[in-house]
Amino acid sequence: MNTTHPVGGDNFASTHSQPRSLTARLTWVVAACGLVTLLAWPLRNVLDPANIAMLYLLAVALVAIRAGKHAAIIAAFLSTGLLDFYFIYPRFSLTVGDVQYVVTLAVMLAVALIIANLTIVLQRQTAAAIERERQSQALYQLASRLAGTTSLEQVAAATRDFLHRSQGCRSILLIRRNDVLQPIEAEHCLDSELQSAAAFTAMQQAQTRHMQEADRHWLFLPLPGSTYVRGVLAIDFGETAPAAINTQQALYEAIASLVAISVERLHFVDVAQRAQLQMTDERLRSAILSALSHDIRTPLTVLYGMADTLAQAALPAATRDTVDAMREQTLRLDSMVGNLLDMAKLRAGNIRLNLEWQPLEEVIGASIKLLGDALLQHPVKVMLPSDMPLLKFDAVLMERVLCNLLENAAKYAPPASVIILSARVEGDLSHISVCDSGPGFPPDKLDKVFELFERGEAESSVPGVGLGLAICRSIVAAHGGEIRAANRDGACVTFTLPLGKPPVIETESDDE
């Protein structure tokens, strides 16, 4: 498992198998030089020693290719000695009778050494080019397989199979979820806390980390995304030497990059699918709003008129109670349909704001008065700063916001509890809050309560369809503000309005 082995096109080993034992390499040296000596000996009186030297250079090149650099150097010295001993006068002696052959032997030795080095360099470059080509082909095959994956489990399986076939190592894909690394496959996970700590460090620092635990070597490769590191690819090399790991680190980082791209692609595919579902859901909700608000309003108005007519007639007490209850429920249903109609208009963008500079306390007073009986059991405490500036808003729509917030607070607050309506100025915004002492919002729904048909408690006995806060958010957003919910000893909803530059009000002085 711990050594690279050839499988199809994924073999990254050298193309030229050279003998590893010293005896085999020396055999190549002796055989090549001896063969040249035997071939040239019959021609000793015909060929000039300089021409025979060319044959020995050919032998050195052959040895360099087949037996390596060190064997080629030995062959260079041996060829020079054989040329001097057998083919330069006096023969069968290492003594050189003619000075010009000293130059011949020196040049031959130098050229042989150069040929040996150049041959080895060329061989290494060729092997490196072939290896790069095979790596590219293998990475292309991995990229093609990852491109067809539709889940993180398939990405993990494709990566694991590729590394096992091509490098004989084990891999584990860890994905970041809420700043915690979790394995994609339960059966493929890290074995110790030390490994988990190294993987977490690689994710935090976005750097490759090498770790040795007992006799096992690990490599932790971060998976960078467009916004943050999305996970870690952990590779277990077993007992493979660190030097062998370092020589292939660029390959492993390239594999990690392909995995990171696949993980991020699946993330954005999931985001796009959720967005598509939300768009479909929003269109459906808008269609329901439009249908209900227009088709129910007319029969509801007729029903309310009939109930009101019956309430004014002389009826027995029991019948009058029934008619009053019917009239009250019809009025409540009319309020709900009114909310639907307002929401449909707001979402369609058909409402034009009638913006005017006016004091906030006036619209607060009008809202409290409009609610009437709904606030009988809940006194409202208004807290406004003495220097509260004028605000620019649509009084009718802002009155609707305050009515919805106050009515919502009255529904959920305990009887006889105080509802606090306060305002303050911070920077270039005014903050208006409506707080009660009720149970508050569910902590996991502080943002969702402003969605259409969303209620704090889905099974609550309090009547409503979850439109009030959605209408508030649409109106506040149309004014350029924001609205948010919080729990502060109860429910508290705060919205903002921009201050702007109110007009200067000049006071008239008495003429003297």
BABAFI-552425 format. One line per 10 residues: for each residue x, y, z of C-alpha. Coordinates in steps of 0.25 Angstrom, whole numbers, padded with zeros to 4 digits. Layout:
X,Y,Z; ...
//
This chain:
0000,0000,0000; 0011,0009,0003; 0019,0010,-0010; 0015,0015,-0024; 0011,0004,-0033; 0007,0005,-0048; -0008,0004,-0052; -0011,0008,-0066; -0008,0022,-0070; -0006,0026,-0055
0008,0021,-0054; 0018,0032,-0050; 0031,0024,-0050; 0043,0026,-0059; 0042,0020,-0073; 0056,0015,-0073; 0059,0004,-0063; 0073,0004,-0059; 0080,-0007,-0051; 0081,-0004,-0036
0093,-0013,-0032; 0107,-0009,-0033; 0111,-0022,-0039; 0101,-0020,-0051; 0105,-0006,-0053; 0120,-0010,-0054; 0116,-0022,-0063; 0110,-0011,-0073; 0123,-0003,-0072; 0132,-0015,-0075
0123,-0021,-0085; 0122,-0008,-0093; 0137,-0004,-0092; 0142,-0018,-0095; 0133,-0020,-0107; 0139,-0007,-0113; 0153,-0012,-0110; 0150,-0025,-0117; 0143,-0019,-0129; 0155,-0008,-0131
0167,-0018,-0128; 0166,-0024,-0143; 0166,-0010,-0148; 0178,-0005,-0139; 0187,-0003,-0151; 0176,0003,-0160; 0169,0013,-0151; 0176,0025,-0145; 0175,0025,-0129; 0166,0038,-0130
0156,0030,-0138; 0156,0018,-0128; 0154,0029,-0117; 0141,0032,-0124; 0136,0018,-0122; 0140,0018,-0107; 0131,0031,-0106; 0120,0024,-0112; 0121,0013,-0101; 0122,0023,-0090
0109,0029,-0096; 0102,0015,-0096; 0107,0013,-0082; 0101,0026,-0077; 0088,0023,-0083; 0087,0009,-0077; 0095,0009,-0064; 0094,0023,-0059; 0104,0035,-0057; 0114,0028,-0048
0116,0016,-0057; 0118,0026,-0068; 0129,0033,-0061; 0136,0019,-0058; 0134,0016,-0073; 0141,0029,-0077; 0153,0026,-0069; 0153,0011,-0073; 0152,0015,-0088; 0163,0025,-0087
0172,0014,-0080; 0168,0004,-0091; 0171,0013,-0102; 0185,0016,-0097; 0188,0002,-0093; 0184,-0005,-0106; 0184,0006,-0117; 0195,0016,-0114; 0210,0013,-0116; 0216,0007,-0108
0205,-0003,-0107; 0202,-0011,-0095; 0207,0000,-0086; 0201,0012,-0080; 0213,0020,-0085; 0210,0030,-0096; 0221,0031,-0106; 0216,0043,-0114; 0213,0056,-0107; 0201,0058,-0117
0194,0046,-0111; 0194,0052,-0097; 0185,0063,-0103; 0177,0052,-0110; 0175,0044,-0097; 0172,0057,-0089; 0162,0062,-0098; 0155,0048,-0099; 0154,0047,-0084; 0148,0061,-0083
0138,0059,-0095; 0134,0045,-0089; 0131,0052,-0075; 0123,0063,-0082; 0116,0053,-0091; 0112,0045,-0078; 0107,0057,-0071; 0099,0062,-0083; 0093,0048,-0086; 0089,0047,-0071
0083,0061,-0071; 0075,0059,-0084; 0070,0045,-0079; 0065,0052,-0066; 0058,0063,-0074; 0052,0053,-0083; 0047,0045,-0071; 0042,0058,-0064; 0034,0062,-0077; 0028,0048,-0078
0025,0048,-0063; 0018,0062,-0065; 0010,0057,-0077; 0005,0045,-0069; 0002,0054,-0057; -0006,0063,-0066; -0013,0051,-0072; -0017,0045,-0059; -0021,0059,-0053; -0030,0061,-0065
-0036,0047,-0063; -0039,0051,-0048; -0044,0065,-0052; -0054,0058,-0062; -0059,0048,-0052; -0060,0059,-0042; -0068,0068,-0052; -0079,0057,-0052; -0081,0056,-0037; -0094,0061,-0031
-0091,0059,-0016; -0079,0060,-0007; -0080,0045,-0004; -0076,0043,-0019; -0065,0053,-0018; -0059,0046,-0007; -0060,0033,-0013; -0054,0038,-0027; -0042,0044,-0019; -0040,0032,-0011
-0040,0022,-0022; -0031,0031,-0031; -0020,0032,-0019; -0021,0018,-0016; -0019,0013,-0031; -0008,0024,-0035; -0001,0026,-0022; -0004,0014,-0013; -0009,0023,-0001; -0022,0025,0007
-0030,0038,0006; -0040,0044,0015; -0049,0056,0011; -0053,0065,0023; -0063,0077,0021; -0064,0089,0029; -0078,0091,0036; -0079,0102,0046; -0064,0103,0048; -0063,0088,0051
-0057,0077,0041; -0066,0065,0039; -0063,0053,0030; -0072,0051,0018; -0072,0036,0020; -0074,0030,0034; -0065,0018,0031; -0054,0027,0026; -0050,0036,0037; -0037,0041,0045
-0032,0031,0056; -0027,0040,0067; -0028,0054,0073; -0014,0058,0068; -0019,0055,0054; -0031,0064,0056; -0023,0075,0062; -0013,0075,0050; -0025,0075,0040; -0032,0087,0048
-0019,0095,0048; -0017,0093,0033; -0031,0098,0031; -0029,0110,0040; -0016,0114,0034; -0019,0110,0020; -0006,0103,0018; -0001,0089,0015; 0003,0081,0028; 0012,0069,0029
0011,0060,0041; 0017,0047,0046; 0010,0039,0056; 0018,0026,0060; 0022,0020,0047; 0011,0026,0039; 0012,0039,0030; 0001,0049,0028; -0001,0060,0018; -0013,0070,0021
-0017,0079,0009; -0026,0090,0011; -0038,0092,0001; -0038,0107,-0002; -0051,0113,-0007; -0055,0127,-0012; -0059,0132,0002; -0053,0122,0012; -0046,0108,0013; -0057,0098,0011
-0050,0086,0017; -0037,0078,0017; -0032,0066,0009; -0024,0056,0018; -0015,0046,0012; -0009,0035,0019; 0004,0030,0013; 0007,0019,0023; 0022,0016,0024; 0026,0024,0012
0038,0032,0014; 0036,0048,0015; 0046,0050,0004; 0037,0042,-0006; 0025,0050,-0001; 0032,0064,-0003; 0035,0061,-0017; 0021,0058,-0020; 0015,0069,-0012; 0012,0078,-0024
0003,0067,-0030; -0004,0065,-0017; -0007,0080,-0016; -0012,0080,-0030; -0022,0068,-0026; -0026,0076,-0014; -0029,0088,-0023; -0038,0079,-0032; -0045,0074,-0020; -0047,0088,-0015
-0053,0093,-0028; -0063,0081,-0028; -0067,0083,-0013; -0069,0098,-0016; -0077,0095,-0029; -0086,0086,-0021; -0088,0097,-0011; -0093,0107,-0021; -0101,0097,-0028; -0108,0095,-0015
-0110,0110,-0012; -0115,0112,-0026; -0126,0100,-0024; -0130,0106,-0011; -0131,0120,-0017; -0139,0114,-0028; -0149,0108,-0018; -0150,0121,-0011; -0153,0128,-0023; -0164,0118,-0027
-0169,0119,-0013; -0170,0134,-0013; -0177,0134,-0026; -0187,0124,-0021; -0189,0132,-0008; -0191,0145,-0017; -0202,0138,-0025; -0209,0133,-0013; -0208,0147,-0007; -0214,0153,-0020
-0225,0143,-0021; -0229,0144,-0007; -0229,0159,-0006; -0237,0162,-0018; -0247,0150,-0018; -0251,0150,-0004; -0252,0165,-0001; -0266,0166,-0008; -0273,0154,-0002; -0267,0158,0012
-0272,0172,0010; -0286,0167,0008; -0285,0158,0019; -0281,0169,0029; -0292,0178,0024; -0303,0167,0026; -0297,0164,0040; -0297,0179,0043; -0312,0180,0039; -0316,0169,0047
-0309,0175,0059; -0317,0188,0058; -0330,0180,0057; -0339,0176,0069; -0335,0162,0073; -0336,0153,0085; -0324,0154,0094; -0319,0140,0090; -0320,0143,0076; -0313,0157,0078
-0301,0150,0084; -0300,0141,0073; -0301,0153,0063; -0291,0161,0071; -0281,0149,0071; -0283,0147,0056; -0281,0162,0053; -0268,0162,0062; -0262,0150,0055; -0266,0156,0041
-0259,0169,0045; -0246,0161,0049; -0247,0153,0036; -0248,0167,0029; -0235,0171,0036; -0228,0159,0032; -0232,0161,0017; -0228,0175,0018; -0214,0171,0022; -0214,0161,0010
-0218,0173,0001; -0207,0182,0007; -0197,0171,0006; -0200,0169,-0009; -0199,0183,-0012; -0186,0185,-0005; -0180,0173,-0012; -0185,0178,-0025; -0179,0192,-0022; -0192,0199,-0025
-0192,0207,-0013; -0187,0221,-0014; -0181,0228,-0001; -0187,0241,0003; -0175,0246,0011; -0177,0258,0020; -0169,0264,0031; -0177,0262,0044; -0175,0259,0059; -0174,0244,0063
-0183,0246,0075; -0195,0249,0066; -0195,0236,0059; -0193,0229,0072; -0205,0235,0078; -0214,0232,0066; -0209,0218,0066; -0212,0216,0081; -0226,0222,0079; -0229,0214,0066
-0226,0201,0073; -0237,0204,0084; -0242,0192,0091; -0230,0184,0087; -0221,0191,0097; -0231,0192,0109; -0223,0181,0117; -0210,0187,0113; -0206,0201,0117; -0196,0207,0107
-0184,0215,0113; -0178,0224,0102; -0164,0229,0104; -0159,0239,0095; -0147,0249,0096; -0151,0263,0098; -0142,0267,0086; -0148,0257,0077; -0147,0263,0063; -0157,0263,0052
-0157,0250,0043; -0161,0249,0028; -0171,0237,0026; -0184,0233,0021; -0193,0235,0033; -0204,0225,0028; -0194,0214,0026; -0186,0217,0039; -0199,0217,0046; -0201,0203,0041
-0187,0199,0045; -0189,0204,0060; -0203,0198,0060; -0198,0184,0056; -0186,0184,0066; -0195,0189,0077; -0206,0179,0074; -0196,0168,0073; -0190,0172,0087; -0204,0172,0093
-0207,0158,0088; -0195,0151,0094; -0193,0160,0107; -0199,0156,0120; -0212,0163,0124; -0210,0176,0131; -0195,0177,0127; -0189,0190,0121; -0185,0191,0107; -0174,0201,0105
-0172,0209,0092; -0159,0217,0092; -0151,0224,0082; -0136,0229,0082; -0127,0236,0072; -0113,0230,0069; -0105,0236,0058; -0113,0238,0045; -0124,0228,0049; -0136,0229,0059
-0139,0216,0066; -0154,0213,0070; -0156,0201,0079; -0169,0193,0083; -0166,0184,0095; -0175,0175,0104; -0173,0165,0115; -0178,0153,0108; -0171,0140,0105; -0163,0146,0094
-0159,0141,0081; -0153,0127,0078; -0138,0129,0078; -0136,0122,0065; -0147,0130,0058; -0143,0144,0061; -0140,0147,0046; -0151,0138,0041; -0163,0144,0048; -0163,0155,0037
-0166,0145,0026; -0179,0143,0020; -0189,0134,0028; -0178,0132,0038; -0182,0132,0053; -0174,0131,0065; -0181,0119,0070; -0187,0110,0059; -0198,0104,0068; -0201,0116,0076
-0215,0119,0080; -0214,0133,0078; -0222,0137,0065; -0214,0142,0053; -0208,0137,0039; -0194,0143,0041; -0195,0155,0032; -0194,0167,0042; -0179,0167,0043; -0177,0164,0029
-0185,0177,0025; -0177,0184,0035; -0164,0180,0029; -0169,0184,0015; -0173,0198,0019; -0161,0201,0027; -0152,0196,0016; -0160,0205,0006; -0156,0217,0016; -0141,0213,0015
-0141,0207,0029; -0139,0193,0035; -0146,0185,0045; -0141,0174,0055; -0147,0166,0066; -0140,0163,0080; -0143,0157,0093; -0141,0166,0105; -0149,0161,0117; -0160,0159,0106
-0162,0162,0091; -0156,0175,0086; -0157,0179,0071; -0149,0191,0067; -0149,0198,0054; -0141,0210,0048; -0144,0222,0040; -0134,0232,0034; -0133,0245,0040; -0130,0254,0028
-0131,0269,0029; -0144,0274,0034; -0148,0288,0031; -0145,0299,0040; -0158,0304,0047; -0157,0319,0050; -0164,0324,0062; -0172,0337,0061; -0169,0348,0071; -0179,0359,0075
-0178,0372,0069; -0173,0383,0078
//
